[in-house]
Amino acid sequence: MNHLEHYTQKTCTATDAIALVRDGDTIIVPTGVGEPPALLTALSDQRRSLHGVVVSQILPLRKFDYFDETTLDHVRHSAYFFGGASRPGGQAGWIDFVPAYFSELPQLIERGLTPADVVFTLASPMDEHGYFSLALAPDYTMAAVKKARAIVLEVNPNVPFAFGPCHVHISQVSALVESQDPLLEVGLPEIGPVQEAIGKYVAELIDDGSTLQIGYGGIPDAVVMQLKHKHDLGIHTEMIGDGILTLLEAGAVTNRKKTFMPGKMVATFGLGSQKLYRFMHRNPALEMHPVEFTNDPYIAAQNDRLIAINATMQIDMLGQCGSESLGTLPYSGTGGQVDFVRAANRSRDGKAFIVLPSTAKGGSISRIVPTLTPGTHVTTSKNDINYVVTEYGVAQLRGKSAHQRCDALINIAHPDFRGELREQARALKLR
C-alpha cells in the first residue's frame, strides 16, 4: 500500500477520531497555534461520553467548551503554563498545573512521569515521502508521538512544512482529520513609553553578532524594535514571532556569526501572523526542533554572545524573580525563562536580561520589593539572575553581594518608592 492509500484509509471525521480516546487517557496537545481546533471542538462536544480524560498543554489559545467546571469528571485540562483560556480555571482551582522547565517536559513524557496516551496536533499536508510537519510546535509533542498509543493529526493546508526534526510519518499515524480554517493569528503586543525605555537600555548592551532568545510580551518586542540597526544577529529561541521577522526584513539578522548552527534560525514553536507562517514554509534558513534541543541550557549556550530577554512581574532585593504568579494566584508558568537565563550565563559573553516596569496598578505599587509577596512562585533564582532592567536603568547582579544587589535594584526602582525601599532594606539588614 502506498502513502496515498494509507492516507485515505486513515482519514475520518473529527467526531470519529474521538473514538480513539479511552476513559482515563491523557491527551497531549502542542503549544499555542499548534492546537487542533476541529479535534478539540469534537472532544468538547463528546466530553460527557468520556470519563477521567485529561488534556495536557502548555499554552491554549482558544477556550474550547471542555474548559467547563461542570464536566471535570469527563474531561479536564492540566496546564504546563497558564494562558488566557486556562488562567481563570487555574486561579479558581479547577484546572491543575504541572510545574516544570519547558526544556524538561519531553523528559517527563519519555520517563512516564507525566502520561501521554494520545496526541492531538495540527500538521502540514503530507509530502511525497509520506511525512507531515508539526512545524507550528514540535516542542514536547515529538516526545509524546514516540510514547503515545494513538496519534491523531488535523491536517491543514495552511500549516507550514518546516525543516528540522519535526516530522511524523504516515505509518505512525492512527487517524487523520482534514480542516481548511486559517491559522490563528497573534499580533505584536502594544508598546508604550515604559516598554520603549526598557527596550533602549537593553538594546545598548547587545553587540553585533549576538544570538537572540526573545520571549513573548510588550517589553521583549520593544527590545526587538530597537535592534534594526544591528548587524549579523542570530536566532536560537523557543518562539519565533513577527518581531524576529521584522529584524530579518531589516537585515539585522543574518545568522552568519552564530557559533552553533551558523546560517540557521532555531525555534520550537511559531506564534504570529499569516505572514510568519508563510515565511516558515520550507525555509532552508529555519529549523524547528523539539524543546529539549532548543531550550537545553548546555546546547543553547554553545552560541557565543547568547542574549536572553524575558519578563517578570516582581523581583526582591536579592534578585529572586516571581514571573508566574501573583502571590499564591497562578498567572502563567515557568516556561523557558530559566532555561535561557542559565544558557546565557553559560554562553561565552552571554547576557541574560530580566525586564519589568518599575510599578504596577497605575503606579500605586513597586514591582521591586524587599521580599516577594507571600506564596509567590519563584521562577529565576537569586543564583541565576544577571541583568535586571526597568525604565529607570540597568542593574547587573551576577557576582554581586546581597548589599550590592539591594542598592543596584533600588537605584532602578521608581523614584517614588526608593526612600521606602531603603528603609525596608535597612530593616532586613541589607543596607
ABEGO torsion letter per residue (X at the ends): XBAAAAAAAABBBAAAAAAABBBGBBBBBBBEAABBAAAAAAAAAAAAABBGBBBBBABBABBBAABBAAAAAABBBBBABBBAAAAAAAAAGABBBBBBBAAAAAAAAAAGABBBABBBBBBBBBBAAGBBBBAABAEAAAAAAAABABBBBBBBAABBBBBEBABBBAAABABBBBBABBBBBBBBBBBBAAAAAAAAAAAAABBBGBBBBBBBEAAAAAAAAAAAABBGBBBBBABBBAAAAAAAAAGABAGAABABGBGBBBBABBBEBAAAAAAABGBAABBBBBAAAAABAAAAAABBGBBBBBBBABBBAAGBBBAABBEABBABEAEAAAAAAAAAAABBGBBBBBBBBABBGGGABBABBABBBBGBBBBBBAAABBBBBBAAEBBBABGBBAAAAAAAAAAABBAAAAAAAAAAAAAAGAX
